[in-house]
Amino acid sequence: MKLFSLIIFFLISFSFLFAQQNKLVSGPWAGDVQMRTAIIWAEVSTNVKKVAVQYYSANNPAKKMVMVYKGTVGNDFNPIKIQINGLAFNTTYYYSLFIDGKEIKTAFTTKFITQDLWQWRKPAPDFSFLAGSCNYVNDPAVDRPGKPYGGDSSIFETMAKSGAAFHVWMGDNWYTREVDFGSAWGLNYRASHDRAQKIIQPFMAAMPQYAIWDDHDYGPDNSGKSFYLKNESRELFKKYMLNPSFGEEERGIYTKVSYSDVDLFLTDDRYFRSEDDMPDSVNGMPSKDKHFFGPAQMEWLKNALQYSSATFKIIVVGSQVLNPLSKVECMQQYSHEYNELINFIKTQKISGVLFFSGDRHHSEIIKIVPPDFYPLYDVTISPYTAGVSKATGNEKNHPFRIPNTLVELQNFGKMGVSGPKESRNLNVEFIGIKGEQLANFTINSNELKVP
């Protein structure tokens, strides 16, 4: 009788625990971690009534604080954000999610470290960050027939153990299918489905996540400003990402992220973009009507670059920027805006600029040296789990590629920033699924100074 009662007790306990866990779709994880604030993100199921976050400082674990979510739930998709304020800088905090009054236990640690107040006090902190693109999660019911396009997702387990300060998704963060991009519900379904994958949860919680988009997580393949659900796509991007801001005047998703002495300009290469087939020249001159960033975003980017005092000013773009041999999407094929941006950097004598990009399904570093200026680099990192696309034609032995940086395997980028103020290094590693180094290259800050 006692054994029977014990079995019943455990069955009830297990059922209750399962029911609580079932109320959590994905998360929780912390993002947009500043010196005094952070945001906790999670997605909950439709039957949830109340959500809260309990958090405490590692320096004072007895003082637990609670923030209650004040938004609405009960929708088909319920990604939520809870901002916590009044934090101490350079401090570790632990947090737990409570759903309908019960704490949700996770198999991974939920914590974050606020940024340090180093300015005017000490040298810029050394740190590392991750970046990459093209994450395809197989969904056999709606995938194209044949060999699955999505590869080994254990790459995210490797990334979770990297010890990096943060990660930047550089586009194609999920892949909408034909059944998705005909409706706002479909776009939301794809984001929710892919973010809920069990293998990605520890990685998302391991470090703050920032993002841009490219065509596949914006809408259909190669889509631009004509996509009729672009505003709906923007709204769901805002819900699923933890960037500091999302464009200006309710348009686009561009923003800036700062960490130590690095500024990352997270651009939007879709919302304002003219269609690829629009003529690039009119009467032999670059067409002013063919837009890549668009006038409003270009004006923001120019001013943001002008204002920045960062050692490294990284412009993050979904498509490649500098590749003169590319036959696919590249900013070079939008020559009016490409020339406008490069000429602005030159004439305003802005030091420390380089580009990071995704999309190509292989990784490489392209180097272009404009006349009478310092070399410009385009660091392309791809893919995470999507299919590999090898370099072909003139790109196979690319004359502008840094030797030994072509990687035609699943990989991610780990960037280390280190060194004294007068000679900072940005070390770029392309790393494979199991953590093996596939390529390595270092750019010194003195190389990116105006002659």
ROPAMAR-783399 format. One record per residue (C-alpha): x, y, z; residue in three letters; residue number from 1. Coordinates in steps of 0.5 Angstrom, whole numbers, plus 500, padded with zeros to 3 digits. Each point is the difference from the previous one (the first is absolute). Example, Ala and Ser with C-alpha at 12.3 -4.5 7.8 and 13.67 -1.06 7.14 Angstrom:
# residues 2
[node [525, 491, 516], ala, 1],
[node [502, 507, 498], ser, 2],
***
This chain:
# residues 451
[node [500, 500, 500], met, 1],
[node [506, 505, 502], lys, 2],
[node [503, 498, 493], leu, 3],
[node [494, 501, 496], phe, 4],
[node [499, 507, 504], ser, 5],
[node [507, 502, 498], leu, 6],
[node [499, 498, 493], ile, 7],
[node [494, 505, 500], ile, 8],
[node [504, 505, 503], phe, 9],
[node [505, 500, 495], phe, 10],
[node [496, 500, 494], leu, 11],
[node [496, 506, 503], ile, 12],
[node [506, 504, 501], ser, 13],
[node [503, 498, 493], phe, 14],
[node [493, 502, 497], ser, 15],
[node [500, 506, 503], phe, 16],
[node [507, 502, 499], leu, 17],
[node [499, 498, 492], phe, 18],
[node [494, 505, 500], ala, 19],
[node [504, 505, 503], gln, 20],
[node [506, 499, 495], gln, 21],
[node [495, 500, 494], asn, 22],
[node [498, 507, 502], lys, 23],
[node [507, 502, 497], leu, 24],
[node [501, 500, 493], val, 25],
[node [507, 503, 500], ser, 26],
[node [505, 503, 504], gly, 27],
[node [501, 504, 505], pro, 28],
[node [506, 504, 498], trp, 29],
[node [503, 506, 501], ala, 30],
[node [501, 506, 495], gly, 31],
[node [502, 507, 499], asp, 32],
[node [504, 500, 506], val, 33],
[node [503, 507, 502], gln, 34],
[node [503, 503, 506], met, 35],
[node [494, 501, 504], arg, 36],
[node [494, 496, 496], thr, 37],
[node [499, 493, 497], ala, 38],
[node [494, 497, 496], ile, 39],
[node [497, 493, 502], ile, 40],
[node [497, 496, 494], trp, 41],
[node [496, 494, 499], ala, 42],
[node [494, 497, 496], glu, 43],
[node [494, 497, 504], val, 44],
[node [494, 496, 498], ser, 45],
[node [493, 503, 499], thr, 46],
[node [497, 497, 506], asn, 47],
[node [505, 504, 505], val, 48],
[node [497, 506, 504], lys, 49],
[node [506, 503, 504], lys, 50],
[node [507, 500, 499], val, 51],
[node [506, 503, 504], ala, 52],
[node [507, 500, 501], val, 53],
[node [504, 500, 507], gln, 54],
[node [507, 502, 500], tyr, 55],
[node [506, 501, 504], tyr, 56],
[node [507, 503, 500], ser, 57],
[node [506, 494, 501], ala, 58],
[node [502, 505, 506], asn, 59],
[node [494, 500, 504], asn, 60],
[node [496, 494, 498], pro, 61],
[node [495, 501, 506], ala, 62],
[node [497, 506, 497], lys, 63],
[node [496, 497, 495], lys, 64],
[node [496, 505, 496], met, 65],
[node [494, 499, 495], val, 66],
[node [497, 503, 494], met, 67],
[node [493, 498, 497], val, 68],
[node [499, 500, 493], tyr, 69],
[node [494, 506, 498], lys, 70],
[node [499, 498, 493], gly, 71],
[node [494, 495, 497], thr, 72],
[node [501, 493, 499], val, 73],
[node [495, 495, 498], gly, 74],
[node [501, 501, 492], asn, 75],
[node [502, 495, 495], asp, 76],
[node [508, 502, 501], phe, 77],
[node [502, 503, 507], asn, 78],
[node [507, 502, 500], pro, 79],
[node [501, 505, 506], ile, 80],
[node [505, 505, 502], lys, 81],
[node [501, 502, 507], ile, 82],
[node [505, 506, 502], gln, 83],
[node [504, 500, 506], ile, 84],
[node [503, 507, 502], asn, 85],
[node [504, 502, 506], gly, 86],
[node [506, 495, 499], leu, 87],
[node [507, 501, 502], ala, 88],
[node [505, 500, 495], phe, 89],
[node [505, 495, 499], asn, 90],
[node [496, 495, 504], thr, 91],
[node [498, 493, 499], thr, 92],
[node [492, 499, 501], tyr, 93],
[node [496, 493, 500], tyr, 94],
[node [493, 500, 498], tyr, 95],
[node [494, 495, 500], ser, 96],
[node [493, 500, 496], leu, 97],
[node [494, 499, 504], phe, 98],
[node [494, 498, 496], ile, 99],
[node [493, 501, 503], asp, 100],
[node [504, 500, 507], gly, 101],
[node [504, 494, 499], lys, 102],
[node [508, 500, 499], glu, 103],
[node [502, 497, 493], ile, 104],
[node [506, 496, 501], lys, 105],
[node [505, 500, 494], thr, 106],
[node [506, 495, 498], ala, 107],
[node [504, 506, 499], phe, 108],
[node [503, 506, 505], thr, 109],
[node [496, 506, 499], thr, 110],
[node [504, 506, 501], lys, 111],
[node [503, 506, 497], phe, 112],
[node [506, 505, 502], ile, 113],
[node [499, 508, 499], thr, 114],
[node [505, 504, 496], gln, 115],
[node [505, 503, 504], asp, 116],
[node [501, 508, 501], leu, 117],
[node [507, 500, 497], trp, 118],
[node [500, 507, 496], gln, 119],
[node [505, 505, 503], trp, 120],
[node [502, 495, 505], arg, 121],
[node [504, 494, 497], lys, 122],
[node [502, 497, 494], pro, 123],
[node [494, 497, 495], ala, 124],
[node [499, 493, 502], pro, 125],
[node [502, 495, 496], asp, 126],
[node [495, 495, 498], phe, 127],
[node [497, 495, 495], ser, 128],
[node [493, 500, 496], phe, 129],
[node [497, 495, 495], leu, 130],
[node [497, 501, 493], ala, 131],
[node [497, 496, 494], gly, 132],
[node [494, 499, 496], ser, 133],
[node [496, 495, 497], cys, 134],
[node [496, 495, 505], asn, 135],
[node [495, 495, 496], tyr, 136],
[node [496, 496, 505], val, 137],
[node [497, 494, 496], asn, 138],
[node [492, 500, 500], asp, 139],
[node [499, 494, 495], pro, 140],
[node [492, 501, 500], ala, 141],
[node [502, 506, 496], val, 142],
[node [507, 500, 497], asp, 143],
[node [502, 498, 493], arg, 144],
[node [500, 493, 498], pro, 145],
[node [507, 497, 500], gly, 146],
[node [506, 500, 505], lys, 147],
[node [499, 504, 506], pro, 148],
[node [503, 507, 499], tyr, 149],
[node [501, 501, 508], gly, 150],
[node [507, 497, 503], gly, 151],
[node [502, 499, 506], asp, 152],
[node [497, 504, 506], ser, 153],
[node [506, 498, 505], ser, 154],
[node [504, 506, 498], ile, 155],
[node [495, 504, 505], phe, 156],
[node [503, 496, 505], glu, 157],
[node [507, 502, 498], thr, 158],
[node [498, 507, 500], met, 159],
[node [497, 500, 507], ala, 160],
[node [507, 498, 503], lys, 161],
[node [504, 505, 496], ser, 162],
[node [500, 505, 506], gly, 163],
[node [498, 506, 496], ala, 164],
[node [497, 507, 502], ala, 165],
[node [495, 500, 495], phe, 166],
[node [497, 497, 493], his, 167],
[node [498, 503, 494], val, 168],
[node [495, 497, 495], trp, 169],
[node [502, 502, 493], met, 170],
[node [494, 498, 496], gly, 171],
[node [496, 494, 498], asp, 172],
[node [499, 499, 507], asn, 173],
[node [494, 495, 498], trp, 174],
[node [497, 498, 494], tyr, 175],
[node [493, 502, 498], thr, 176],
[node [497, 495, 495], arg, 177],
[node [495, 501, 495], glu, 178],
[node [494, 498, 505], val, 179],
[node [503, 506, 504], asp, 180],
[node [501, 506, 497], phe, 181],
[node [493, 501, 497], gly, 182],
[node [497, 502, 507], ser, 183],
[node [503, 504, 506], ala, 184],
[node [497, 493, 504], trp, 185],
[node [505, 496, 496], gly, 186],
[node [506, 505, 501], leu, 187],
[node [499, 499, 507], asn, 188],
[node [499, 493, 500], tyr, 189],
[node [507, 499, 497], arg, 190],
[node [503, 505, 505], ala, 191],
[node [497, 496, 506], ser, 192],
[node [501, 493, 497], his, 193],
[node [508, 501, 499], asp, 194],
[node [501, 504, 507], arg, 195],
[node [497, 494, 503], ala, 196],
[node [505, 495, 498], gln, 197],
[node [502, 497, 507], lys, 198],
[node [508, 500, 497], ile, 199],
[node [500, 507, 499], ile, 200],
[node [497, 502, 507], gln, 201],
[node [507, 500, 504], pro, 202],
[node [504, 504, 495], phe, 203],
[node [494, 505, 500], met, 204],
[node [501, 501, 508], ala, 205],
[node [508, 499, 500], ala, 206],
[node [501, 508, 497], met, 207],
[node [496, 506, 498], pro, 208],
[node [497, 499, 493], gln, 209],
[node [500, 505, 494], tyr, 210],
[node [497, 500, 493], ala, 211],
[node [499, 503, 493], ile, 212],
[node [496, 496, 495], trp, 213],
[node [501, 498, 493], asp, 214],
[node [495, 497, 495], asp, 215],
[node [498, 494, 503], his, 216],
[node [498, 502, 507], asp, 217],
[node [497, 507, 497], tyr, 218],
[node [496, 496, 494], gly, 219],
[node [501, 497, 494], pro, 220],
[node [506, 498, 496], asp, 221],
[node [504, 507, 498], asn, 222],
[node [494, 504, 502], ser, 223],
[node [500, 507, 501], gly, 224],
[node [496, 507, 501], lys, 225],
[node [494, 497, 496], ser, 226],
[node [499, 494, 505], phe, 227],
[node [493, 502, 502], tyr, 228],
[node [500, 497, 507], leu, 229],
[node [507, 504, 502], lys, 230],
[node [497, 504, 506], asn, 231],
[node [497, 493, 503], glu, 232],
[node [507, 497, 499], ser, 233],
[node [503, 506, 503], arg, 234],
[node [495, 499, 506], glu, 235],
[node [501, 493, 501], leu, 236],
[node [508, 501, 500], phe, 237],
[node [499, 505, 505], lys, 238],
[node [497, 495, 505], lys, 239],
[node [505, 495, 499], tyr, 240],
[node [506, 504, 500], met, 241],
[node [503, 504, 505], leu, 242],
[node [504, 506, 497], asn, 243],
[node [500, 506, 503], pro, 244],
[node [496, 503, 495], ser, 245],
[node [496, 499, 493], phe, 246],
[node [501, 505, 495], gly, 247],
[node [497, 507, 500], glu, 248],
[node [493, 503, 499], glu, 249],
[node [497, 492, 500], glu, 250],
[node [504, 499, 494], arg, 251],
[node [506, 494, 499], gly, 252],
[node [504, 497, 506], ile, 253],
[node [507, 503, 500], tyr, 254],
[node [503, 502, 506], thr, 255],
[node [507, 500, 504], lys, 256],
[node [503, 496, 505], val, 257],
[node [506, 502, 504], ser, 258],
[node [505, 496, 504], tyr, 259],
[node [507, 502, 503], ser, 260],
[node [503, 504, 494], asp, 261],
[node [496, 497, 495], val, 262],
[node [494, 503, 496], asp, 263],
[node [495, 495, 496], leu, 264],
[node [496, 503, 495], phe, 265],
[node [494, 495, 499], leu, 266],
[node [497, 502, 493], thr, 267],
[node [494, 498, 497], asp, 268],
[node [501, 498, 492], asp, 269],
[node [493, 498, 499], arg, 270],
[node [495, 505, 502], tyr, 271],
[node [502, 505, 496], phe, 272],
[node [503, 496, 494], arg, 273],
[node [499, 501, 493], ser, 274],
[node [499, 493, 496], glu, 275],
[node [506, 497, 498], asp, 276],
[node [498, 500, 492], asp, 277],
[node [499, 508, 500], met, 278],
[node [505, 503, 496], pro, 279],
[node [506, 502, 503], asp, 280],
[node [502, 506, 495], ser, 281],
[node [496, 505, 496], val, 282],
[node [504, 503, 494], asn, 283],
[node [506, 497, 503], gly, 284],
[node [500, 503, 507], met, 285],
[node [498, 496, 506], pro, 286],
[node [493, 501, 501], ser, 287],
[node [497, 504, 506], lys, 288],
[node [494, 496, 500], asp, 289],
[node [503, 494, 502], lys, 290],
[node [500, 499, 507], his, 291],
[node [504, 495, 505], phe, 292],
[node [499, 504, 507], phe, 293],
[node [496, 505, 497], gly, 294],
[node [501, 508, 502], pro, 295],
[node [497, 500, 507], ala, 296],
[node [504, 494, 502], gln, 297],
[node [506, 503, 496], met, 298],
[node [500, 506, 504], glu, 299],
[node [499, 497, 507], trp, 300],
[node [507, 496, 498], leu, 301],
[node [504, 506, 498], lys, 302],
[node [498, 503, 506], asn, 303],
[node [501, 494, 505], ala, 304],
[node [507, 499, 496], leu, 305],
[node [502, 507, 501], gln, 306],
[node [498, 501, 507], tyr, 307],
[node [503, 493, 502], ser, 308],
[node [507, 500, 504], ser, 309],
[node [501, 493, 500], ala, 310],
[node [506, 496, 498], thr, 311],
[node [497, 495, 496], phe, 312],
[node [493, 503, 496], lys, 313],
[node [497, 493, 497], ile, 314],
[node [495, 501, 495], ile, 315],
[node [495, 494, 500], val, 316],
[node [497, 498, 494], val, 317],
[node [495, 494, 498], gly, 318],
[node [504, 500, 493], ser, 319],
[node [507, 501, 498], gln, 320],
[node [502, 507, 499], val, 321],
[node [507, 500, 497], leu, 322],
[node [500, 494, 495], asn, 323],
[node [501, 502, 493], pro, 324],
[node [500, 493, 497], leu, 325],
[node [493, 498, 503], ser, 326],
[node [495, 498, 496], lys, 327],
[node [495, 500, 505], val, 328],
[node [497, 505, 505], glu, 329],
[node [505, 505, 502], cys, 330],
[node [500, 508, 501], met, 331],
[node [505, 501, 494], gln, 332],
[node [494, 499, 496], gln, 333],
[node [497, 506, 503], tyr, 334],
[node [506, 504, 498], ser, 335],
[node [497, 507, 501], his, 336],
[node [499, 499, 508], glu, 337],
[node [506, 495, 500], tyr, 338],
[node [504, 506, 497], asn, 339],
[node [497, 505, 504], glu, 340],
[node [502, 496, 507], leu, 341],
[node [507, 499, 498], ile, 342],
[node [501, 507, 498], asn, 343],
[node [497, 502, 506], phe, 344],
[node [505, 496, 504], ile, 345],
[node [506, 503, 496], lys, 346],
[node [498, 507, 500], thr, 347],
[node [498, 500, 507], gln, 348],
[node [506, 497, 502], lys, 349],
[node [497, 495, 505], ile, 350],
[node [505, 495, 502], ser, 351],
[node [498, 492, 503], gly, 352],
[node [495, 498, 495], val, 353],
[node [499, 493, 497], leu, 354],
[node [494, 496, 498], phe, 355],
[node [497, 494, 503], phe, 356],
[node [495, 496, 495], ser, 357],
[node [496, 493, 500], gly, 358],
[node [496, 497, 494], asp, 359],
[node [505, 496, 496], arg, 360],
[node [500, 493, 503], his, 361],
[node [508, 500, 501], his, 362],
[node [504, 505, 504], ser, 363],
[node [506, 504, 497], glu, 364],
[node [503, 507, 501], ile, 365],
[node [500, 505, 494], ile, 366],
[node [505, 506, 500], lys, 367],
[node [500, 506, 496], ile, 368],
[node [505, 506, 500], val, 369],
[node [496, 506, 497], pro, 370],
[node [505, 505, 497], pro, 371],
[node [504, 504, 505], asp, 372],
[node [496, 497, 506], phe, 373],
[node [501, 494, 505], tyr, 374],
[node [498, 493, 498], pro, 375],
[node [493, 498, 501], leu, 376],
[node [498, 493, 503], tyr, 377],
[node [493, 496, 499], asp, 378],
[node [500, 495, 505], val, 379],
[node [495, 495, 497], thr, 380],
[node [497, 494, 505], ile, 381],
[node [496, 495, 498], ser, 382],
[node [496, 495, 500], pro, 383],
[node [498, 497, 507], tyr, 384],
[node [496, 495, 498], thr, 385],
[node [497, 501, 493], ala, 386],
[node [503, 497, 494], gly, 387],
[node [507, 501, 498], val, 388],
[node [501, 504, 493], ser, 389],
[node [508, 500, 498], lys, 390],
[node [503, 505, 496], ala, 391],
[node [500, 499, 493], thr, 392],
[node [502, 504, 493], gly, 393],
[node [504, 506, 501], asn, 394],
[node [499, 500, 508], glu, 395],
[node [503, 493, 500], lys, 396],
[node [507, 503, 501], asn, 397],
[node [498, 507, 502], his, 398],
[node [506, 505, 499], pro, 399],
[node [497, 504, 505], phe, 400],
[node [499, 495, 505], arg, 401],
[node [505, 500, 506], ile, 402],
[node [504, 493, 499], pro, 403],
[node [497, 494, 504], asn, 404],
[node [494, 503, 502], thr, 405],
[node [495, 497, 496], leu, 406],
[node [496, 495, 504], val, 407],
[node [495, 495, 497], glu, 408],
[node [497, 497, 506], leu, 409],
[node [495, 501, 505], gln, 410],
[node [503, 505, 505], asn, 411],
[node [500, 506, 504], phe, 412],
[node [504, 506, 501], gly, 413],
[node [504, 502, 507], lys, 414],
[node [503, 507, 500], met, 415],
[node [505, 502, 506], gly, 416],
[node [501, 507, 501], val, 417],
[node [506, 501, 504], ser, 418],
[node [507, 504, 501], gly, 419],
[node [502, 507, 502], pro, 420],
[node [496, 507, 498], lys, 421],
[node [505, 501, 495], glu, 422],
[node [500, 494, 497], ser, 423],
[node [494, 496, 500], arg, 424],
[node [499, 493, 497], asn, 425],
[node [494, 497, 497], leu, 426],
[node [501, 493, 499], asn, 427],
[node [495, 496, 496], val, 428],
[node [499, 492, 500], glu, 429],
[node [496, 496, 496], phe, 430],
[node [498, 494, 505], ile, 431],
[node [497, 493, 498], gly, 432],
[node [494, 496, 503], ile, 433],
[node [505, 497, 505], lys, 434],
[node [504, 506, 502], gly, 435],
[node [505, 499, 495], glu, 436],
[node [504, 506, 497], gln, 437],
[node [499, 501, 492], leu, 438],
[node [503, 506, 499], ala, 439],
[node [503, 506, 504], asn, 440],
[node [502, 507, 498], phe, 441],
[node [502, 506, 504], thr, 442],
[node [498, 508, 498], ile, 443],
[node [504, 505, 504], asn, 444],
[node [497, 507, 502], ser, 445],
[node [506, 503, 497], asn, 446],
[node [498, 497, 493], glu, 447],
[node [494, 504, 500], leu, 448],
[node [502, 507, 501], lys, 449],
[node [499, 505, 495], val, 450],
[node [507, 502, 496], pro, 451],
***
